[in-house]
Amino acid sequence: MPEREYFQHAMPGDVCFGCGSDNESGLNIHSYWDGDEGVCHWQPQKQHEGWQGITCGGIIATLIDCHCMATAMATAIRNEGRPLMSQPYYRFATGMLNIKYLAPTPNDKALQLRAHVTEIKNAKQYTLACSLYAGGVTTAESTVVAFLVHRSDQTDNDAAFS
């Protein structure tokens, strides 16, 4: 079986707390394709609690945010018909994060995030839907807007906001 390609490996120099492969103290999430959905499995630890036995809502928001930015990036590359690890490299930033917390997320169960792009505007603004599951139960749903803010082959990276 071939080794799974994680979206975050296509983001060299990423020191983000949530998704940064270059941040030893971060959450170090890993996202990959399952059909047309980006999927992430992550296990919370004791230090990720908001209340005893419950995963902190801020940690959940970070997981959703970072997973969606990576899924937007991977979608942009996939839509161009090129391999994930090919150049140019893209970076996305959060424009909007709307989360509905549906139930407490237990801290002792592995979490699964599933995200997909629902709309693309001007090749720079990606809207995503993301759901968070704990033990097969949906504990959060979100809508996220991601903006393309950097292309490694362009010097005018502020163009993403115009």
C-alpha positions as CSV (number, residue, x, y, z in Angstrom):
1,M,0.0,0.0,0.0
2,P,1.5,3.4,-1.0
3,E,2.2,5.9,1.8
4,R,-0.6,8.4,2.3
5,E,0.0,11.9,1.0
6,Y,-0.8,14.5,3.7
7,F,-1.8,18.0,2.6
8,Q,0.4,19.5,5.3
9,H,3.5,18.0,3.6
10,A,2.8,20.3,0.7
11,M,3.2,23.3,3.0
12,P,7.0,23.6,3.7
13,G,8.1,25.9,6.4
14,D,4.6,25.8,8.0
15,V,5.0,26.7,11.7
16,C,1.2,27.1,12.4
17,F,0.1,25.8,15.8
18,G,-2.7,23.7,14.3
19,C,-1.3,22.3,11.0
20,G,2.4,23.2,11.0
21,S,4.6,20.2,10.4
22,D,7.5,22.5,11.6
23,N,5.9,23.2,15.0
24,E,6.8,20.5,17.5
25,S,4.5,22.0,20.2
26,G,1.5,22.3,17.9
27,L,-1.4,20.0,17.1
28,N,0.3,18.5,14.1
29,I,-2.8,17.5,12.2
30,H,-2.6,15.5,9.0
31,S,-5.2,15.7,6.3
32,Y,-5.6,13.5,3.3
33,W,-8.1,12.8,0.5
34,D,-11.0,10.3,0.8
35,G,-12.8,10.8,-2.5
36,D,-13.7,14.5,-2.7
37,E,-13.4,15.1,1.0
38,G,-10.4,16.1,3.0
39,V,-10.2,13.9,6.1
40,C,-8.3,14.3,9.3
41,H,-8.0,11.9,12.3
42,W,-6.8,13.4,15.6
43,Q,-6.6,12.3,19.2
44,P,-7.1,15.0,21.9
45,Q,-4.9,14.8,25.0
46,K,-5.5,15.9,28.6
47,Q,-4.0,19.3,27.9
48,H,-6.6,19.9,25.2
49,E,-9.5,19.9,27.7
50,G,-11.8,22.9,28.2
51,W,-13.7,21.1,31.0
52,Q,-12.8,17.8,32.5
53,G,-13.3,15.1,29.8
54,I,-14.4,17.6,27.2
55,T,-12.2,19.0,24.3
56,C,-11.7,22.7,24.4
57,G,-13.9,24.7,21.9
58,G,-10.8,26.7,20.9
59,I,-8.9,23.6,20.0
60,I,-11.9,22.4,18.0
61,A,-12.0,25.7,16.2
62,T,-8.2,25.4,15.4
63,L,-8.7,21.9,14.1
64,I,-11.5,22.9,11.8
65,D,-9.7,26.1,10.7
66,C,-6.4,24.4,9.8
67,H,-8.0,21.3,8.3
68,C,-10.1,23.5,6.0
69,M,-7.2,25.7,4.9
70,A,-5.2,22.6,4.0
71,T,-8.3,21.2,2.2
72,A,-8.7,24.4,0.2
73,M,-5.0,24.3,-0.8
74,A,-5.2,20.7,-1.8
75,T,-8.4,21.3,-3.8
76,A,-6.8,24.2,-5.7
77,I,-3.9,21.9,-6.7
78,R,-6.2,19.0,-7.5
79,N,-8.3,21.3,-9.7
80,E,-5.2,22.1,-11.7
81,G,-4.7,18.4,-12.4
82,R,-1.3,18.3,-10.7
83,P,0.3,16.3,-7.9
84,L,0.0,17.6,-4.4
85,M,3.7,18.1,-3.9
86,S,4.2,20.0,-7.1
87,Q,4.9,23.7,-7.5
88,P,3.7,26.3,-7.2
89,Y,2.9,26.1,-3.5
90,Y,-0.2,27.8,-2.3
91,R,-1.1,29.3,1.1
92,F,-4.7,30.0,2.3
93,A,-5.8,32.2,5.2
94,T,-9.1,32.2,7.0
95,G,-11.7,34.8,5.9
96,M,-14.6,33.4,8.0
97,L,-15.1,30.6,10.5
98,N,-18.6,29.8,11.6
99,I,-19.0,26.8,13.9
100,K,-22.1,25.3,15.3
101,Y,-21.2,23.3,18.4
102,L,-23.8,20.5,18.5
103,A,-22.7,18.5,21.5
104,P,-19.8,18.3,23.9
105,T,-16.8,16.7,22.2
106,P,-15.3,14.0,24.5
107,N,-11.6,14.2,25.1
108,D,-11.1,10.5,25.2
109,K,-12.3,9.6,21.7
110,A,-10.4,10.0,18.4
111,L,-11.8,12.8,16.4
112,Q,-12.5,12.8,12.7
113,L,-12.9,15.9,10.5
114,R,-14.4,15.8,7.0
115,A,-14.4,18.8,4.8
116,H,-15.2,19.6,1.2
117,V,-15.3,22.8,-1.0
118,T,-18.8,23.9,-1.7
119,E,-18.0,27.0,-3.8
120,I,-15.1,28.7,-5.4
121,K,-15.2,32.4,-6.4
122,N,-12.6,34.1,-8.7
123,A,-10.2,31.2,-8.0
124,K,-9.2,32.9,-4.8
125,Q,-12.1,32.5,-2.4
126,Y,-13.1,28.9,-1.3
127,T,-16.1,28.1,0.9
128,L,-15.9,24.8,2.7
129,A,-18.3,22.7,4.8
130,C,-16.6,20.8,7.6
131,S,-18.0,18.3,10.2
132,L,-16.4,17.0,13.3
133,Y,-17.1,13.6,14.7
134,A,-16.3,11.9,18.0
135,G,-17.0,8.2,18.2
136,G,-19.3,8.5,15.1
137,V,-21.3,11.3,16.6
138,T,-21.4,14.7,14.9
139,T,-20.3,17.3,17.6
140,A,-19.7,20.3,15.4
141,E,-20.5,21.6,11.9
142,S,-18.9,24.6,10.3
143,T,-18.8,26.8,7.2
144,V,-15.3,28.2,6.5
145,V,-14.2,30.8,3.9
146,A,-10.5,30.4,2.8
147,F,-8.7,33.0,0.8
148,L,-5.7,32.2,-1.4
149,V,-3.1,34.7,-0.1
150,H,0.2,33.3,-1.5
151,R,1.4,31.6,-4.6
152,S,5.1,30.7,-4.7
153,D,5.2,31.6,-8.4
154,Q,4.0,35.2,-7.9
155,T,5.5,38.1,-6.1
156,D,2.3,40.1,-5.7
157,N,0.6,38.0,-3.0
158,D,-1.7,40.8,-1.8
159,A,-3.7,40.3,-5.0
160,A,-5.7,37.6,-3.2
161,F,-7.6,40.2,-1.3
162,S,-8.5,42.5,-4.2
